[in-house]
Amino acid sequence: MPSLSEALHEFSAIVLTGGSSGIGKSFIELTWKLHPKAVICNLSRHKPEGLIGGITVHHFPCDLSQPQALSAVVPEVLGLLSREAPLGRVLLVNNSGFGGYGRFPDPGVGHHTEMIDVNVRAVVELTGRLLPLLRARGGCVLTVSSLAAFQPTPWTATYGATKAFLLSWSLALNEELRGTGVRALVVCPGPTGTNFFRRAGLLQGSVGSSLSQSADQVVLEAVRALGRGRSVAVTGWTNRLGAALAGLLPRVLAARLARIVLGRYRLKHVR
Ligand SMILES: NC(=O)c1ccc[n+]([C@@H]2O[C@H](COP(=O)([O-])OP(=O)(O)OC[C@H]3O[C@@H](n4cnc5c(N)ncnc54)[C@H](OP(=O)(O)O)[C@@H]3O)[C@@H](O)[C@H]2O)c1
């Protein structure tokens, strides 16, 4: 089995979304520790701040909820890669995403359509636009889905559906890509200690810390799965158990159970 360092050294360049906080920021920091020569490009609205050491990140300000954002930014990213990392395999990390909590359409239809734009449309568009480069040089498309992908998720219905899309899409893409030198890996974290819950309208710590992983733990497991050539990785053993159990239940029953479990977070709802 390749080490974490070997898994990352396979790539000369990494293009990721959402490196300004949480899982994406941890991904940048782990890459820098293990493979400091990798050229890292980040697409998010805010620049990654407070990174450890003197990490060089090429930041491309980009609001992925805006339909035109990628047509402007992708040529700039391709230009930078041709100058700074003209050879070698490329890792695309589709990580940007956010959730929302409440009875649909709370807190407003716009919140849901924006979520679909960032969590789904932008992933499909960015991958589609970068795939010719990945095919030419070899690479991998790592997409961050969620444990929420494995069953319908009442009270956060749109979020769960966007993540179910990513799980299905990435697994199918991986099969289409066989023999091309490009593969796809979908990573499904469970509750993780990041800004995610606050942005979703929940209090920090809504999910007990015993059930929660840190962003660093998620990234370590993601990179391990990358090295092992996996096509799907659910991070954390309790999450793997949850995903397996959800798969055994009839979907109607899984949805009903999820309504009860996720309904508890209403107590922690701050909106
Ligand atoms: N935390 C969890 O419990 C958990 C569980 C399962 C899956 N996930 C998934 O993990 C991924 C990372 O989330 P996180 O937990 O690290 O949360 P986070 O700390 O809130 O980070 C979310 C990232 O997404 C970016 N983003 C959000 N809206 C964007 C937009 N309109 N345009 C561009 N980038 C945008 C943010 O960058 P800017 O704000 O700078 O734009 C930020 O860097 C998400 O896809 C999330 O669904 C999280």
The ligand as an ORCA input file, in Angstrom:
! r2SCAN-3c Opt
* xyz 0 1
  N     -18.683     19.397      8.124
  C     -19.456     18.336      7.952
  O     -20.080     17.811      8.909
  C     -19.535     17.697      6.586
  C     -20.058     16.385      6.505
  C     -20.152     15.779      5.257
  C     -19.747     16.453      4.125
  N     -19.263     17.719      4.235
  C     -18.880     18.400      2.988
  O     -17.522     18.802      3.079
  C     -17.309     19.892      2.182
  C     -16.499     20.967      2.908
  O     -17.274     21.496      3.960
  P     -16.648     21.842      5.393
  O     -17.224     20.895      6.365
  O     -15.193     21.966      5.291
  O     -17.367     23.238      5.674
  P     -16.801     24.734      5.669
  O     -15.726     24.884      6.677
  O     -18.025     25.582      5.782
  O     -16.153     24.910      4.227
  C     -16.950     25.038      3.067
  C     -16.086     25.520      1.923
  O     -16.942     25.649      0.778
  C     -16.690     26.891      0.173
  N     -17.877     27.456     -0.462
  C     -19.106     27.617      0.082
  N     -19.885     28.326     -0.764
  C     -19.124     28.615     -1.845
  C     -19.354     29.344     -3.051
  N     -20.526     29.960     -3.310
  N     -18.345     29.448     -3.954
  C     -17.146     28.865     -3.706
  N     -16.872     28.158     -2.595
  C     -17.852     28.050     -1.663
  C     -16.260     27.809      1.311
  O     -15.434     28.848      0.779
  P     -15.856     30.432      0.765
  O     -16.832     30.651      1.864
  O     -14.550     31.131      0.905
  O     -16.444     30.619     -0.598
  C     -15.467     26.878      2.216
  O     -14.108     26.893      1.859
  C     -18.691     20.350      1.732
  O     -18.936     19.876      0.422
  C     -19.632     19.689      2.720
  O     -20.897     19.443      2.159
  C     -19.142     18.347      5.438
*
